[in-house]
Amino acid sequence: LGLRLASLIFVSLTLIGSIIVVISSFLIPRIGTTGAYVVLLIGRFTFGMGAESLNVIQSAMVARWFSEGKELAMAFGLVLAMSRLGDFLALNIGNTIAGLTSLGFKLTLIVGACLCGLSTICVILYSLLDKLAEKSIARPPPPKEVINFKAVRHFDPRFWIVSFTVLIYYSAVTPFVAIGSDFVSSNWPNKYSYLAITPTPVVILSSMCLSPVLGKVLDLVGYRPYFVACGSLALIPAYYLLAFTKVAPYVSTVIIGLSFSLVPSALWPSIPLIIPEENTATAFGLMTSIQNLGLTIVNYLVNVIIEYAGYHWAMVFFATMACCGFLLSELLIVFDMNLGKQLCKTKSSAPPDEIKEIN
């Protein structure tokens, strides 16, 4: 399909799905709660097909224009920052929007659909700019992606280590973001009650603000696997402080936020450095599928742990996942040292830029 056509298809699915969700909210008086719920599920399913696939295409877009390590991590950091901004707004202003008019939550859904429409406009603009850039810049056209599942078997072994590191690391952070406020409220019911709302916004906002900066640092310094190891290692004492001490929770939350800024900025830009350009989108899609499948299982497991053992053992579980992430990052360091050290590449060590303006 190519990146431009694929992005237009998937953003259209996202827009259509969001519109169906809005429609479902107005159908309750006509077809009842059950019927409206079925329509809602159809909309959410359509939205999910588009949104998750669009994330993959977005990563491939960035890899296409920031290849060979030139500002690659900073570009991914900026993308992550915008993603975190969307997370923060979705989690914090939905209720405010719902309270503006008598429409209630329906207005929130309408605003979400409008934002999907804005996303569609942005994809159209990107497609036009991408087409114009190919004509005005002396750059070979992107290699055509071919659906070849056999190629996956020959992916660089570092790809699989990076993919499972993403799964393990996100399993140590994203479930905590979901339950962090409840944990603080239950563990410090009086002393730190004013901090009960802080875990989610602190982690998200720190990632939003620091990801581009740390991405720039990674472009200049390189050594991505080492930064992944440091970020994973930092989570272990943070979760043990939450589980077994009465140290103010914001200390651990800040550490987790810093780690969540550093590690994704190092992991996601690693894929274009070890996978051929014609297979980059396939690699991002496979890595995203592994991550989502694993997080589905982990989120269920975390809820079971909380129900039967309590929040403290959930923190121990997160620390264990962080420890596994650290071990995987050490394995990645070993493989990278033996396979050319591409993941330690810096901006200055990248080949000279061959893109030249055509007169």
N, C-alpha and C positions, 0 to 999 in steps of 0.2 A: 504493500500500500504506500509506503513512504511516510515520512514523519508528518508532512503537511496534511495529507489526506487522512491519515489515521487520527491526527489530533482533531480535525474537524468532525470526524465521525464520533469520536468518544466524547468531545465536549457537547455535541448535539444530544447524545444519550443522557448526559448529565443534566442538561437543560430540560429535556423532555421528562426525565424522572422527577425533577424538582417541581415541574408544573403539575404532574399527576398527583404528587403529594399534596400540593395546595388544593387541587380539586377535591381530593378525598376528604379534606377537612370541612368542605361545604356540603358534602353528600350525606352527612350523618342524619339530618332530618328527613331525607328522602329515602334512603335505602337502609337505614339503621346502622348501628355501631359495627356489627359484624361485616356487613357489606362494605362499609367505608374502610374498615381495617384491611380487607382484602385488597381494595384499591390502593391503600397506603403501602402495603407490602409490594405490590407490583411497581409502584413508583420508586420505592427504596431499592428494589432489585435493579431496576433500570438505571437509577442514579449510581448505584455501586458499580455496575458494569462499566459505566462511563468514567467515573471518578478514579477508580483504582487503575484502570488502563491509562487514563490521562496522566497519572503520576509517573507511570513508566515512560510514556512518550516525552514528558517534560524532562526527565533525567537524560534521555537520549538526545534531546535538543541541546541541552547544556553541554553534553559530552561532544557533540558535533562541532560546536563553535569554540570550545575551550579545551581542545585536545592537546596531547603532548605535554601536559603538566603546566601550560601557561595560564595562570590565574584560575586553574580548574577548581581547586578547593574553595577559593573565595567565591566563585560563581555558584557552586553548590551551597556554600554557606548563605549566600543571599537568597537562594531558592528556599532553603530550610527556614530562614528568618521570616519570609512571607508566609510559609506554611504555618509556622508557630503563631504568627499574628492572627491568621485565620482561626486557629485553635482557641487562642485567647479571647477573641471577639465572640466566637460561637458559645464559649462557656460562660461569658460574663455579661453580655448585653442582651441575650435572648429574652430574659424576663423583663428587662427594662423596655424593650421594644413592645413586648406583649401588653405592657401596662399603659401604653400611650393612647390607645383607642378601645372602643368597645369590642373590636374584633378579637382581642386577646391574642392567643398563640397563633391564630390564623395570620395575623399581621407579620409575626416573626417568620412564618413559612413563606409569605409573599416576598419579604425582604430577601430571604435566602434564594428564592427563585430569580429575583432581580440580579443578585450577585452572580448567579450562574449565567444569566444573560450577559453581564459584563465580562465574565470569563470567555464567553463565546466570541464577543467582539475582540477581545485580546488575542485569541487564537487566530481569528481572521487577519488581524493586523500583523501578527507574527508570520503567518503564511505569506502575506504580501511582501513584507520586509525580507524574509528568507529568499523569496524568488528574486527580488531585486538585487540582493547581495550576491547571489550566484552570478548575476550578469555583470555587476560592477567590480567584482573582486576576482582576481585570477586564482581560482580555487577549483580543484577537480570536483565534479559532482559526487555526492555521497554514494558509496557502494550500495547497491540494491540488496535489501535483506531478503533472503530466501528461507522459506519455511523448511528447515532441515533439522529434525530432531536428533539425527545422528551426530550433528556438530556438538551438541551438548556433552556427549560422551568424551569429547576431546578438549573440553574447556580446561584452562590452566587450573591446576589443583588449588592455587591460591584463591580462585573464585569461590570454590566450595567452602574454604576456610572463612573467607570474608562473609559469605552468605550466612553461615551458621553462627558466626560471631555477631552479625546483625540481629539474628533471631534471639540469641542468648542475651545480648546486651539490652535490647529493647524489652525483653521479658523481665529484666531486672529493674526497669525504669517506668515504662508506661502503665503497668498495673498499679504501681505506687502512686503515680499521678492521679489515678482514678480513686484510690481509697485514702490518700494522704490526709484529707480534711477530716474524714471520719476517725482515722487513727489518732490524730492530734486531739480531737474532741473527747475521745474515750480515754486516752492515756493521761491527758492534762485537762480534766474537766473544768477546773477553776483557774489555776495559775496562768495557763496560756490559752484560755478560751478565745482571746482576741486574735490568736494566731491560727485558729482552726481553718480559716479560709486561705492561708498563705501557701501551703505546699504546691497546689496546682499552678497558681499564677507565678510563683517564684521560679519554678522549674521552667515553665514555658517562656516567661519574659527573659530570663537569663539566656536561654537558648536563642531566643529571637535577637537579642542585642549582641551576643558574643559570637555567634556562629560565623558571620562574615569576617570579623576581626581574626578569629582563630583560623579560619580558612586561609586568609592572607598569610598568616604566620606559617601555616603548613606549606603553602606554595614557596615560601622563601627558605624554609628550613628542611622540608622533606621529612623522612623518617616517620611516615604515617603509622606503621605497625607499633612503633614505640609509644606514640601518643595514645593509640588505642589501649595499649597495656596500662599506661599511667591512668587514663580515665576509668578503666574497668577496676583497677586496683583501688582507686579513691572511693569507690562505692562501698567497699567492704567495711571499713571503719565507720562510714556514715550510717549504714544500716544497723551495725552493732551498737552504735551510740543510741539509736532510736529504740532498739530492742531491750537493752540491758542497763541503760543509765537514765538519769533524769536531766541530762543536759538539755538546754533549751532546743526545741525541735528545729528552729530556724538555722542552727549551725549545720546540721546534717542536710537540711533542705538546700542551703546555698551550695554545699559540696556537690550534691546530686545535680543541681542546676548547672554548675560549672562542667561537670563530667558530661552532662547531656548536650552541652554546647560543643565540647571537644570531640567526642568519639564519632558522632554521625558526620561531622565535618571531615573526618579522616577516612571513614569507611566508604561512604557512597562515591567519592571521587576516585576511589581505588579501581573501580571496575573498568573505566576506559583505558587505564594504564596496562591492564593485563588481558583484555579481551579485544579481538579485532573489531574495527568499526562496524563491519557488516553484521556482527553478532551482538552489538552493544545493547540494542533494545530487547533482544531475546534474553540476554543476561540479566538486565534490570527487571524484566518481567518475572523471570524464574526466581530471582532473589526476593522480590516482593511477595510472590506466592508462598515461598518458604516462610517468610516472616509472618504473613497473615495467618497461615495455617498453624504455625507454632504459637502465636499469640492467642488464638482462639482456645487452644488447649490450656495454655498457661493461665489465662484469665479465669477459666472454669476451675482450675486447680487452686488458684489463690483464694477464690471464694470458698472452696471446700476447707482449706486450711484455716481461714478466718472463722468459719462456722464451728469447726470441731476443735481447734487448738488456740484460736485467738490471734489478735493482730501481731503480737510479739513474734510468733513463729512465722508469720508471713514475712516479717522483716528478716528473719533468719533465712527464709527461702530466697528472698531477693539478694542477700549477701552471698548465698551459695551460687546463685546464677551469675553474680558478678565475678566470683572466683573462677567459675567455668569460662566466663568471657576472658578473664586474664590469661588462663591457660591456653585458650585458643589463640589469643594474640601472640603469645610466646611461640606457639607452633607456626603462626604466620611469619614471624620474624625469621625463624629457621628456614622455612621454605623460600622466603624472599631472598635471603642471603645466598641460597644455592641456585636460584633461578634468575639471577641478573640484577637484583635490587631495584626493580622498577618502582616499587612502592616507596623507596627512599629517595626518589628523584626529586630535585628541586626545580624551581623555575629557571634558575641560571644554568642548570645542567640539561635543560630541554633543548632540542635542536633549534637552530635559528629559524625564525618565522619566515616562511616562504610566501606568505600572502602579500601580494603587491597590487597596488592600484593600477588599473589599465587606463592608459591615456587615450 
